[in-house]
Amino acid sequence: MSLPRLKLLALIHNAAKWPLPGRALLGCALAGVVWVAGDLVCLGPSRERLHQVEAREVALQEQVAQKTARAARLEEHNLQLMMTQEKLDRLWRQMPGESHMPDWLEDIAGLALSNGLVIESVTPLDEQPGPLYVEQPVQMGVVGGYHDLAMFVSAVGGLSQIATTHDVALRPDGRLLRLDLLAKTYWRAQQGGRLGEPFAQERAF
């Protein structure tokens, strides 16, 4: 029998003769030793597992927050794509299925006349066919006052048939101004699909 064990047995044997406060204090000390040993042996692994579970829960909460934010951004992105699709669909419906150059040029002449302008030159250029639409550029020279010319350029973009203006240049022409610009009108290509299809395909991916 080892010496520490003999001393412990002697301590326990003599403790029976101690006064009540001493025995109570010894009992508390022994209970504390047993509690600490039990905590280390029995509860230590459980506490370690609890810490691991808590750490895993925090990581999962962070992942959920990230995925929620990503889902919100994706929903916003899809909404923007839908709005763009609707806008393109409106433009597509506004675009004629064939060239309406005579009618469009007549509308241009009417705009110039209503704004007190004189069209000095109208030169249609070569068509520019594309996969979805055909682009028809027209070089124009218009003479008039500054305010009237500005109203004319703005009105060209507001015609029922889609038209855009490019390369706008002003120069004096006597007491008036001469406006040179490149106007473009469009119509759907014979074999073209819907204007919004590329966006729909991008959204599908």
C-alpha positions in Angstrom: 0.0 0.0 0.0 1.4 3.4 -1.0 2.2 6.1 1.4 -0.4 8.7 0.1 -3.1 6.0 0.4 -2.1 5.2 4.0 -2.2 8.9 4.9 -5.7 9.2 3.3 -7.0 6.3 5.2 -5.5 7.6 8.4 -7.1 11.0 7.7 -10.5 9.4 7.2 -10.1 7.3 10.3 -9.1 10.3 12.4 -11.8 12.5 10.9 -14.4 10.5 12.8 -13.0 11.9 16.0 -13.0 15.5 14.7 -15.6 18.1 15.9 -18.6 18.6 13.7 -17.4 21.7 12.0 -14.2 20.0 11.0 -16.0 17.0 9.7 -18.4 19.2 7.7 -15.5 21.1 6.2 -13.7 17.8 5.2 -17.0 16.5 3.7 -17.3 19.7 1.6 -13.7 19.4 0.5 -14.2 15.7 -0.5 -17.4 16.6 -2.3 -15.6 19.3 -4.2 -12.9 16.9 -5.2 -15.4 14.4 -6.4 -17.4 17.1 -8.3 -14.3 18.4 -10.0 -13.1 14.9 -11.0 -16.6 14.0 -12.2 -16.8 17.2 -14.2 -13.4 16.5 -15.9 -14.1 12.9 -16.6 -17.8 12.9 -17.5 -18.7 16.4 -18.5 -15.5 17.5 -20.2 -16.2 15.6 -23.5 -19.8 16.7 -23.5 -18.8 20.3 -23.0 -16.3 20.1 -25.9 -19.1 18.6 -28.1 -21.4 21.4 -27.0 -18.8 24.0 -28.1 -18.4 22.3 -31.4 -22.2 22.3 -32.0 -22.4 26.0 -31.0 -19.6 26.9 -33.5 -21.3 24.8 -36.2 -24.6 26.6 -35.5 -22.9 30.1 -35.8 -21.4 29.0 -39.1 -24.8 27.8 -40.4 -26.4 31.0 -39.4 -23.8 33.0 -41.4 -24.4 30.7 -44.4 -28.1 31.3 -44.1 -27.6 35.1 -43.9 -25.3 35.0 -47.0 -27.7 32.8 -49.0 -30.7 35.1 -48.0 -28.8 38.2 -49.2 -27.8 36.4 -52.4 -31.5 35.3 -53.0 -32.6 38.9 -52.5 -30.0 40.2 -55.0 -31.1 37.5 -57.5 -34.7 38.4 -57.1 -33.9 42.1 -57.8 -31.8 41.1 -60.8 -34.7 39.0 -62.2 -37.1 41.9 -61.7 -34.7 44.2 -63.6 -34.5 41.6 -66.4 -38.3 41.4 -66.5 -38.6 45.1 -66.8 -36.0 45.2 -69.5 -37.8 42.4 -71.3 -41.1 44.3 -71.2 -39.4 47.5 -72.5 -37.8 45.6 -75.3 -41.1 43.9 -76.1 -42.8 47.3 -76.4 -40.0 48.5 -78.7 -40.3 45.4 -80.7 -44.0 45.8 -81.2 -43.4 49.4 -82.2 -41.0 48.3 -84.9 -42.7 47.6 -88.2 -42.3 44.3 -90.0 -41.1 45.9 -93.2 -39.6 49.2 -94.5 -41.9 52.2 -94.3 -39.4 54.6 -95.7 -41.9 56.7 -97.8 -44.2 57.2 -94.9 -41.4 57.9 -92.5 -39.9 60.5 -94.8 -43.3 62.1 -95.2 -43.6 62.3 -91.5 -40.1 64.0 -91.4 -41.2 66.5 -94.0 -44.4 67.3 -92.0 -42.3 67.9 -88.9 -40.0 70.3 -90.7 -43.0 72.2 -92.2 -44.8 72.4 -88.8 -41.6 73.8 -87.2 -41.0 76.4 -90.0 -37.9 74.6 -91.4 -36.7 73.9 -94.9 -35.3 70.5 -95.7 -32.5 71.1 -98.2 -31.3 67.5 -98.6 -32.4 64.0 -97.8 -30.0 61.2 -98.8 -30.9 57.6 -97.9 -27.8 55.5 -97.3 -27.3 51.7 -97.6 -29.4 49.5 -95.4 -27.5 47.8 -92.5 -29.1 44.4 -92.0 -28.7 42.7 -88.6 -29.9 39.4 -87.1 -33.0 40.9 -85.5 -33.6 44.2 -87.3 -32.7 46.2 -90.4 -31.2 49.7 -89.9 -31.9 52.4 -92.5 -29.7 55.5 -92.2 -30.7 58.8 -93.9 -28.4 61.9 -94.1 -30.4 65.1 -93.8 -29.7 68.8 -94.1 -32.3 71.2 -92.5 -32.2 75.0 -92.3 -34.1 77.2 -89.8 -33.9 78.9 -86.4 -32.1 77.4 -83.4 -35.2 76.8 -81.4 -37.1 75.4 -84.3 -34.2 73.0 -85.1 -34.1 71.8 -81.5 -37.8 71.1 -81.6 -37.4 69.2 -84.8 -34.6 66.9 -83.5 -36.7 66.2 -80.4 -39.8 65.4 -82.4 -38.0 63.0 -84.8 -37.4 60.7 -81.8 -41.1 60.9 -80.9 -42.4 59.6 -84.1 -44.6 56.4 -84.1 -41.9 54.6 -86.0 -38.7 54.1 -84.0 -36.0 56.6 -85.1 -32.7 57.8 -83.7 -30.5 60.8 -84.5 -26.7 60.8 -84.8 -23.8 63.1 -85.8 -25.8 66.3 -85.2 -23.9 69.4 -86.4 -24.9 73.0 -86.6 -23.3 75.8 -88.8 -24.4 79.2 -89.8 -26.3 79.6 -93.0 -26.9 83.3 -93.6 -29.2 84.6 -90.8 -30.3 81.1 -90.0 -28.6 77.8 -89.0 -28.1 74.6 -91.0 -28.5 71.4 -89.2 -26.8 68.3 -90.6 -27.7 65.0 -88.9 -27.9 61.3 -89.6 -31.3 59.8 -88.8 -31.9 56.1 -88.5 -35.1 54.1 -88.7 -35.6 50.4 -88.2 -37.8 47.5 -89.0 -37.8 43.8 -88.1 -35.7 41.5 -90.1 -37.5 38.8 -92.1 -35.9 35.9 -90.2 -35.4 37.8 -86.9 -36.7 36.6 -83.5 -38.0 38.7 -80.7 -35.8 41.5 -79.6 -35.9 40.4 -76.1 -34.8 36.8 -76.7 -31.1 37.3 -75.9 -32.1 38.7 -72.5 -34.4 35.7 -71.9 -31.6 33.3 -72.8 -29.2 35.1 -70.5 -31.7 34.9 -67.6 -32.2 31.2 -68.3 -28.4 30.6 -67.7 
